[in-house]
């Protein structure tokens, strides 16, 4: 019989895009498996969502970045600085281990400089250990990024555009369970190949009305870096996950594509169940798959 320790728990802290939206913060995902706790991406407002979900800001010392678009790491400095405070709401207790594509070293160097004023005050007040405000960078490429305590996180190189390379999706494996998150990508054969056997596949999507594209041509720049509803339907159809979900909905104003129209296009390619993700939604993959809205209290 499956136990709670055999469960892979994924909390979608943020499911949004760069556009500020009170109900969809920047991309951030918390992974819990046994004794392991890893965060993937840290977009705008991630620490607020952590608090809402019941996670102390110091809940994990391991953060993996999928790529370097702002909506995937603009919350990093809040996580880094506030997490050092030695009170129950934070209390990381050590440096932040940051995994990222090449260039992550520059983020670590810049963060050390940018956080110096706050760090100096708190050290003078004997409030923190200065080393707890340090980022320890780890450069990764395609393949296994994290492997500890039975939890394996595998980076899958995807296509997010010519100037956003490398960019990665992730396959998370634990106790025979598989969760795959596309992060930002266009239609990608490598993702399809490496997502096979997924219990849950969460995929981004982008769409715009023809009238919007004609009137606001710069919208096309954003749309062209992502997967269309037809693309996403093709991905779901070829992977056949037990559960398919949409996140990071690039449905741009002033006249965004209705979600019903997005779902209808996906349904032309894929006849399975598709759920639209929301901030603070928890996915538990164990004996069955449970999707729990925040107001039902997934955290024990």
C-alpha positions as CSV (number, residue, x, y, z in Angstrom):
1,X,0.0,0.0,0.0
2,X,1.3,3.5,-0.9
3,X,2.3,5.7,2.0
4,X,2.5,9.5,2.3
5,X,6.3,9.2,1.9
6,X,5.8,7.5,-1.4
7,X,3.8,10.5,-2.7
8,X,5.3,13.1,-5.0
9,X,3.8,16.5,-4.1
10,X,4.0,19.4,-6.4
11,X,2.7,22.9,-5.5
12,X,2.2,25.3,-8.3
13,X,3.1,28.5,-6.5
14,X,2.9,30.7,-9.6
15,X,1.4,30.0,-13.0
16,X,1.6,33.4,-14.6
17,X,3.4,35.3,-17.3
18,X,5.3,38.7,-17.2
19,X,2.0,40.6,-17.2
20,X,1.3,41.5,-13.5
21,X,-1.8,39.7,-12.4
22,X,-3.1,39.3,-8.9
23,X,-4.3,35.7,-9.5
24,X,-1.3,34.5,-11.5
25,X,2.1,35.3,-10.0
26,X,5.4,34.5,-11.7
27,X,6.3,30.9,-12.4
28,X,7.4,29.0,-9.3
29,X,7.0,25.3,-8.4
30,X,7.7,23.5,-5.1
31,X,8.6,19.9,-5.3
32,X,8.3,17.7,-2.1
33,X,9.4,14.1,-2.1
34,X,10.3,12.2,1.1
35,X,12.8,14.5,2.9
36,X,13.7,16.5,-0.3
37,X,12.4,19.9,-1.0
38,X,13.3,21.7,-4.3
39,X,12.0,24.8,-5.9
40,X,11.9,25.2,-9.6
41,X,11.9,28.9,-10.8
42,X,11.2,31.8,-8.6
43,X,9.1,34.4,-10.4
44,X,7.4,37.6,-9.1
45,X,5.8,37.1,-5.7
46,X,7.0,33.6,-5.1
47,X,7.7,34.2,-1.4
48,X,4.2,35.6,-0.9
49,X,2.8,32.4,-2.5
50,X,5.0,30.3,-0.3
51,X,3.6,32.0,2.8
52,X,0.0,31.5,1.5
53,X,0.8,27.8,0.9
54,X,2.2,27.4,4.4
55,X,5.9,27.1,3.4
56,X,8.4,29.1,5.4
57,X,10.6,31.2,3.1
58,X,13.5,29.1,4.2
59,X,11.7,25.8,3.4
60,X,14.2,24.8,0.8
61,X,17.9,25.7,0.1
62,X,17.7,24.4,-3.5
63,X,16.4,26.4,-6.4
64,X,16.6,25.4,-10.1
65,X,16.1,28.0,-12.8
66,X,14.7,26.9,-16.2
67,X,16.0,29.9,-18.1
68,X,16.7,33.6,-17.6
69,X,13.5,35.3,-18.5
70,X,12.5,37.7,-15.7
71,X,9.2,36.1,-14.9
72,X,11.1,32.9,-13.9
73,X,13.6,34.5,-11.5
74,X,12.6,38.0,-10.5
75,X,11.6,36.7,-7.1
76,X,15.0,35.3,-6.4
77,X,16.4,38.3,-4.4
78,X,13.4,38.3,-2.0
79,X,13.8,34.5,-1.5
80,X,17.5,35.0,-0.9
81,X,17.4,38.0,1.5
82,X,14.2,37.4,3.4
83,X,15.0,33.7,3.8
84,X,18.0,34.4,5.9
85,X,16.0,36.0,8.7
86,X,16.2,33.7,11.7
87,X,12.5,33.7,12.6
88,X,9.9,30.9,12.0
89,X,8.6,32.6,8.8
90,X,12.0,32.3,7.1
91,X,15.0,30.5,8.7
92,X,16.8,29.0,5.7
93,X,19.9,28.4,7.8
94,X,22.5,28.3,5.0
95,X,23.4,29.6,1.6
96,X,21.0,29.2,-1.4
97,X,22.1,26.5,-3.8
98,X,21.2,27.9,-7.2
99,X,21.2,25.6,-10.3
100,X,21.0,27.3,-13.7
101,X,22.2,27.3,-17.3
102,X,25.5,28.9,-18.1
103,X,25.4,32.5,-16.7
104,X,24.1,31.6,-13.3
105,X,27.5,32.5,-11.9
106,X,26.8,36.2,-12.9
107,X,23.5,36.1,-11.0
108,X,25.4,34.8,-7.9
109,X,28.0,37.5,-8.2
110,X,25.5,40.3,-8.8
111,X,23.3,39.1,-5.9
112,X,26.2,39.3,-3.5
113,X,26.8,42.9,-4.4
114,X,23.1,43.9,-4.5
115,X,22.3,42.4,-1.1
116,X,25.3,44.0,0.7
117,X,23.4,46.9,2.2
118,X,20.8,44.7,3.8
119,X,23.3,42.1,4.8
120,X,25.6,44.7,6.5
121,X,22.8,46.0,8.6
122,X,21.5,42.6,9.7
123,X,25.1,41.3,10.5
124,X,25.8,44.4,12.6
125,X,22.6,43.7,14.5
126,X,23.8,40.1,15.0
127,X,20.6,39.0,13.2
128,X,22.0,36.7,10.5
129,X,25.1,34.8,9.4
130,X,26.3,36.7,6.2
131,X,27.0,33.4,4.5
132,X,23.3,32.6,4.5
133,X,22.8,35.4,2.1
134,X,25.2,33.9,-0.4
135,X,24.2,32.1,-3.6
136,X,26.3,29.0,-4.5
137,X,25.9,28.6,-8.2
138,X,25.8,25.3,-10.0
139,X,25.8,25.2,-13.8
140,X,23.8,22.4,-15.4
141,X,23.1,21.1,-18.9
142,X,20.6,18.5,-20.2
143,X,20.4,15.5,-18.1
144,X,20.2,14.8,-14.3
145,X,20.3,18.1,-12.3
146,X,19.4,16.8,-8.9
147,X,19.5,13.2,-7.5
148,X,19.1,12.7,-3.8
149,X,16.8,10.9,-1.4
150,X,15.1,9.1,-4.3
151,X,14.2,12.3,-6.0
152,X,15.6,12.8,-9.5
153,X,15.1,16.0,-11.5
154,X,16.1,15.7,-15.2
155,X,16.6,18.8,-17.4
156,X,15.1,18.5,-20.9
157,X,16.4,21.0,-23.4
158,X,13.5,22.8,-25.2
159,X,13.1,25.5,-27.9
160,X,12.1,28.8,-26.5
161,X,13.5,30.8,-29.3
162,X,16.8,31.6,-30.9
163,X,18.0,34.1,-28.3
164,X,16.8,32.1,-25.2
165,X,19.2,29.2,-25.3
166,X,19.5,27.0,-23.4
167,X,16.0,26.7,-21.9
168,X,14.8,23.6,-20.1
169,X,11.8,21.6,-19.2
170,X,12.0,19.2,-16.3
171,X,11.1,15.6,-15.6
172,X,10.7,14.8,-11.9
173,X,10.8,11.2,-10.8
174,X,10.1,9.8,-7.3
175,X,8.9,6.4,-6.0
176,X,7.9,5.4,-9.5
177,X,5.9,8.6,-10.1
178,X,6.7,11.1,-12.9
179,X,5.8,14.7,-13.2
180,X,6.8,16.8,-16.2
181,X,6.7,20.6,-16.5
182,X,7.4,22.0,-20.0
183,X,8.3,25.5,-18.7
184,X,8.6,27.9,-21.7
185,X,8.8,26.2,-25.1
186,X,7.6,25.9,-28.6
187,X,6.4,22.6,-30.0
188,X,9.4,20.3,-29.1
189,X,10.2,16.7,-30.1
190,X,12.8,16.4,-27.4
191,X,10.2,17.2,-24.7
192,X,7.7,14.7,-26.2
193,X,10.4,11.9,-26.2
194,X,11.5,12.6,-22.6
195,X,8.0,13.1,-21.2
196,X,6.9,9.5,-22.1
197,X,5.4,7.7,-19.1
198,X,4.4,10.9,-17.3
199,X,1.7,10.7,-14.7
200,X,1.2,14.5,-15.0
201,X,2.3,16.7,-17.8
202,X,2.0,20.5,-17.3
203,X,2.4,22.5,-20.5
204,X,2.4,26.2,-21.3
205,X,0.3,27.6,-24.1
206,X,0.0,30.9,-26.1
207,X,-2.8,32.2,-28.4
208,X,-4.1,35.4,-29.8
209,X,-7.0,36.3,-32.0
210,X,-6.1,37.2,-35.6
211,X,-7.5,40.7,-35.1
212,X,-5.2,41.2,-32.1
213,X,-2.2,40.1,-34.1
214,X,-3.1,42.4,-37.0
215,X,-3.6,45.4,-34.7
216,X,-0.8,44.8,-32.3
217,X,2.0,43.1,-34.3
218,X,4.4,43.0,-31.4
219,X,2.1,40.5,-29.7
220,X,3.4,38.0,-32.4
221,X,6.9,38.2,-30.9
222,X,5.6,36.8,-27.6
223,X,3.3,34.2,-29.3
224,X,6.1,32.9,-31.5
225,X,8.2,31.9,-28.5
226,X,5.5,29.6,-27.2
227,X,3.3,26.6,-28.1
228,X,-0.1,27.2,-29.7
229,X,-3.2,25.3,-28.5
230,X,-2.9,23.0,-31.5
231,X,0.8,22.4,-30.6
232,X,-0.1,21.6,-27.0
233,X,-2.9,19.2,-28.2
234,X,-0.3,17.4,-30.3
235,X,2.1,17.1,-27.4
236,X,-0.6,15.7,-25.1
237,X,-1.8,13.2,-27.8
238,X,1.7,11.8,-28.2
239,X,2.7,11.7,-24.6
240,X,-0.7,10.5,-23.3
241,X,-0.2,11.5,-19.6
242,X,-2.6,10.3,-17.0
243,X,-3.4,14.0,-16.4
244,X,-2.8,16.9,-18.7
245,X,-2.6,20.5,-17.4
246,X,-2.2,24.0,-18.9
247,X,0.0,26.7,-17.2
248,X,1.7,30.0,-18.2
249,X,-1.3,31.0,-20.4
250,X,0.0,33.7,-22.8
251,X,-3.4,35.1,-23.7
252,X,-2.6,38.7,-24.2
253,X,-4.8,41.8,-23.8
254,X,-6.6,43.9,-24.9
255,X,-8.8,41.2,-26.3
256,X,-7.4,37.9,-25.0
257,X,-8.4,34.6,-26.5
258,X,-11.1,33.0,-24.3
259,X,-10.0,29.9,-22.5
260,X,-12.9,28.0,-24.1
261,X,-11.5,28.7,-27.5
262,X,-8.1,27.5,-26.4
263,X,-9.6,24.3,-25.0
264,X,-11.5,23.7,-28.2
265,X,-8.4,23.9,-30.3
266,X,-6.6,21.5,-28.0
267,X,-9.6,19.1,-28.2
268,X,-9.1,18.9,-32.0
269,X,-5.8,17.1,-31.3
270,X,-6.3,15.5,-27.9
271,X,-9.4,13.8,-26.4
272,X,-8.2,13.4,-22.9
273,X,-9.0,15.5,-19.7
274,X,-7.2,18.8,-19.6
275,X,-7.1,21.0,-16.4
276,X,-6.2,24.7,-16.3
277,X,-3.6,25.2,-13.5
278,X,-4.1,27.9,-10.8
279,X,-1.7,29.5,-8.4
280,X,-1.4,27.5,-5.1
281,X,-2.9,24.3,-6.6
282,X,-1.3,21.2,-5.3
283,X,-0.8,18.0,-7.3
284,X,-0.3,14.8,-5.3
285,X,0.9,11.8,-7.3
286,X,0.7,8.6,-5.2
287,X,-1.7,5.7,-5.4
288,X,-3.9,8.1,-7.4
289,X,-3.5,11.6,-8.7
290,X,-5.1,14.4,-6.7
291,X,-5.4,18.0,-7.7
292,X,-6.2,20.1,-4.7
293,X,-7.2,23.8,-4.8
294,X,-5.5,26.0,-2.1
295,X,-8.7,26.7,-0.2
296,X,-9.0,22.9,0.6
297,X,-5.7,22.9,2.3
298,X,-3.4,20.4,0.7
299,X,-0.5,21.1,3.2
300,X,-0.5,18.7,6.2
